[in-house]
């Protein structure tokens, strides 16, 4: 599957805060996101479900598909909680190295309560 990973701040700002509104009615607020032929989609769980359907990775049957969704949501929640442990700044603007000391107690709680 061909894809292009972007590490261009100007493009990302333009994509998420300017052009996305012209592509679709729902906002694309932050990475991760995918874009193909004018269709933009954000939110990890939504992207996973979309790609699973596109590449025929979902199991057959309503119950099996629901179980796959459950696994996807569980992983997404664990990743989101883990990210918050390493980035406790409520403004979400500081890189990890600037909040390392503050993050230590959050990481310890995450390790003991979630891992």
Secondary structure, 3 states (H helix, E strand, C coil): CCCCCCCCHHHHHHHHHHHHHHHCCCCCCCCCEEEECCEEEECHHHHHHHHHHHCCCCCCCHHHHHHHHHHHHHHHHHHHHHHHHHCCCCCCCCCHHHCHHHHHHHHHHHHHHHC
